Amino acid sequence: MAERVETRPISTLSSCGPPSKRYPTKTVHT
């Protein structure tokens, strides 16, 4: 379940760009 909660905030941060370095695997999917 932790993976689903992290995908939610990452989607919003993905717009910023900094999270792409923390979760490159999830950012690529977005």
PDB file as gemmi writes it, atoms N, CA and C in Angstrom:
CRYST1    1.000    1.000    1.000  90.00  90.00  90.00 P 1                      
ATOM      1  N   MET A   1       0.848  -1.209   0.000  1.00  0.00           N  
ATOM      2  CA  MET A   1       0.000   0.000   0.000  1.00  0.00           C  
ATOM      3  C   MET A   1       0.887   1.264   0.000  1.00  0.00           C  
ATOM      4  N   ALA A   2       2.057   1.151   0.544  1.00  0.00           N  
ATOM      5  CA  ALA A   2       2.953   2.340   0.601  1.00  0.00           C  
ATOM      6  C   ALA A   2       3.284   2.798  -0.820  1.00  0.00           C  
ATOM      7  N   GLU A   3       3.371   1.839  -1.731  1.00  0.00           N  
ATOM      8  CA  GLU A   3       3.728   2.229  -3.121  1.00  0.00           C  
ATOM      9  C   GLU A   3       2.601   3.095  -3.721  1.00  0.00           C  
ATOM     10  N   ARG A   4       1.387   2.823  -3.404  1.00  0.00           N  
ATOM     11  CA  ARG A   4       0.258   3.600  -3.996  1.00  0.00           C  
ATOM     12  C   ARG A   4       0.269   5.011  -3.400  1.00  0.00           C  
ATOM     13  N   VAL A   5       0.526   5.117  -2.142  1.00  0.00           N  
ATOM     14  CA  VAL A   5       0.522   6.462  -1.505  1.00  0.00           C  
ATOM     15  C   VAL A   5       1.659   7.314  -2.087  1.00  0.00           C  
ATOM     16  N   GLU A   6       2.772   6.677  -2.392  1.00  0.00           N  
ATOM     17  CA  GLU A   6       3.915   7.466  -2.923  1.00  0.00           C  
ATOM     18  C   GLU A   6       3.630   7.911  -4.366  1.00  0.00           C  
ATOM     19  N   THR A   7       2.898   7.111  -5.089  1.00  0.00           N  
ATOM     20  CA  THR A   7       2.630   7.484  -6.503  1.00  0.00           C  
ATOM     21  C   THR A   7       1.756   8.747  -6.552  1.00  0.00           C  
ATOM     22  N   ARG A   8       0.964   8.964  -5.571  1.00  0.00           N  
ATOM     23  CA  ARG A   8       0.050  10.139  -5.597  1.00  0.00           C  
ATOM     24  C   ARG A   8       0.849  11.444  -5.471  1.00  0.00           C  
ATOM     25  N   PRO A   9       1.649  11.611  -4.450  1.00  0.00           N  
ATOM     26  CA  PRO A   9       2.437  12.857  -4.270  1.00  0.00           C  
ATOM     27  C   PRO A   9       3.448  13.030  -5.394  1.00  0.00           C  
ATOM     28  N   ILE A  10       3.991  11.943  -5.850  1.00  0.00           N  
ATOM     29  CA  ILE A  10       5.019  12.035  -6.925  1.00  0.00           C  
ATOM     30  C   ILE A  10       4.383  12.627  -8.187  1.00  0.00           C  
ATOM     31  N   SER A  11       3.144  12.278  -8.432  1.00  0.00           N  
ATOM     32  CA  SER A  11       2.480  12.791  -9.659  1.00  0.00           C  
ATOM     33  C   SER A  11       2.451  14.323  -9.617  1.00  0.00           C  
ATOM     34  N   THR A  12       2.163  14.879  -8.471  1.00  0.00           N  
ATOM     35  CA  THR A  12       2.111  16.355  -8.362  1.00  0.00           C  
ATOM     36  C   THR A  12       3.517  16.941  -8.406  1.00  0.00           C  
ATOM     37  N   LEU A  13       4.456  16.264  -7.760  1.00  0.00           N  
ATOM     38  CA  LEU A  13       5.840  16.785  -7.757  1.00  0.00           C  
ATOM     39  C   LEU A  13       6.447  16.613  -9.150  1.00  0.00           C  
ATOM     40  N   SER A  14       5.974  15.632  -9.860  1.00  0.00           N  
ATOM     41  CA  SER A  14       6.540  15.371 -11.202  1.00  0.00           C  
ATOM     42  C   SER A  14       6.512  16.667 -12.013  1.00  0.00           C  
ATOM     43  N   SER A  15       5.521  17.503 -11.779  1.00  0.00           N  
ATOM     44  CA  SER A  15       5.423  18.776 -12.530  1.00  0.00           C  
ATOM     45  C   SER A  15       6.629  19.662 -12.192  1.00  0.00           C  
ATOM     46  N   CYS A  16       7.058  19.618 -10.952  1.00  0.00           N  
ATOM     47  CA  CYS A  16       8.206  20.448 -10.533  1.00  0.00           C  
ATOM     48  C   CYS A  16       9.475  19.938 -11.231  1.00  0.00           C  
ATOM     49  N   GLY A  17       9.754  18.671 -11.079  1.00  0.00           N  
ATOM     50  CA  GLY A  17      10.953  18.127 -11.735  1.00  0.00           C  
ATOM     51  C   GLY A  17      11.927  17.516 -10.730  1.00  0.00           C  
ATOM     52  N   PRO A  18      12.000  18.021  -9.518  1.00  0.00           N  
ATOM     53  CA  PRO A  18      12.972  17.510  -8.525  1.00  0.00           C  
ATOM     54  C   PRO A  18      12.710  16.059  -8.139  1.00  0.00           C  
ATOM     55  N   PRO A  19      11.464  15.644  -8.036  1.00  0.00           N  
ATOM     56  CA  PRO A  19      11.147  14.268  -7.627  1.00  0.00           C  
ATOM     57  C   PRO A  19      11.626  13.263  -8.670  1.00  0.00           C  
ATOM     58  N   SER A  20      11.800  13.720  -9.892  1.00  0.00           N  
ATOM     59  CA  SER A  20      12.240  12.792 -10.957  1.00  0.00           C  
ATOM     60  C   SER A  20      13.568  12.149 -10.554  1.00  0.00           C  
ATOM     61  N   LYS A  21      14.346  12.827  -9.723  1.00  0.00           N  
ATOM     62  CA  LYS A  21      15.649  12.233  -9.304  1.00  0.00           C  
ATOM     63  C   LYS A  21      15.410  11.271  -8.145  1.00  0.00           C  
ATOM     64  N   ARG A  22      14.378  11.479  -7.403  1.00  0.00           N  
ATOM     65  CA  ARG A  22      14.107  10.603  -6.229  1.00  0.00           C  
ATOM     66  C   ARG A  22      13.350   9.366  -6.706  1.00  0.00           C  
ATOM     67  N   TYR A  23      12.419   9.531  -7.595  1.00  0.00           N  
ATOM     68  CA  TYR A  23      11.650   8.362  -8.086  1.00  0.00           C  
ATOM     69  C   TYR A  23      11.656   8.348  -9.620  1.00  0.00           C  
ATOM     70  N   PRO A  24      12.801   8.140 -10.222  1.00  0.00           N  
ATOM     71  CA  PRO A  24      12.909   8.143 -11.694  1.00  0.00           C  
ATOM     72  C   PRO A  24      12.018   7.059 -12.302  1.00  0.00           C  
ATOM     73  N   THR A  25      11.820   5.974 -11.573  1.00  0.00           N  
ATOM     74  CA  THR A  25      10.998   4.873 -12.126  1.00  0.00           C  
ATOM     75  C   THR A  25       9.533   5.305 -12.191  1.00  0.00           C  
ATOM     76  N   LYS A  26       9.065   5.991 -11.157  1.00  0.00           N  
ATOM     77  CA  LYS A  26       7.649   6.393 -11.142  1.00  0.00           C  
ATOM     78  C   LYS A  26       7.450   7.623 -12.047  1.00  0.00           C  
ATOM     79  N   THR A  27       8.407   8.496 -12.091  1.00  0.00           N  
ATOM     80  CA  THR A  27       8.262   9.716 -12.924  1.00  0.00           C  
ATOM     81  C   THR A  27       8.191   9.335 -14.396  1.00  0.00           C  
ATOM     82  N   VAL A  28       8.925   8.319 -14.770  1.00  0.00           N  
ATOM     83  CA  VAL A  28       8.940   7.897 -16.193  1.00  0.00           C  
ATOM     84  C   VAL A  28       7.538   7.412 -16.587  1.00  0.00           C  
ATOM     85  N   HIS A  29       6.867   6.763 -15.661  1.00  0.00           N  
ATOM     86  CA  HIS A  29       5.517   6.239 -15.967  1.00  0.00           C  
ATOM     87  C   HIS A  29       4.563   7.418 -16.194  1.00  0.00           C  
ATOM     88  N   THR A  30       4.747   8.470 -15.418  1.00  0.00           N  
ATOM     89  CA  THR A  30       3.860   9.638 -15.554  1.00  0.00           C  
ATOM     90  C   THR A  30       4.213  10.327 -16.853  1.00  0.00           C  
TER      91      THR A  30                                                      
END                                                                             
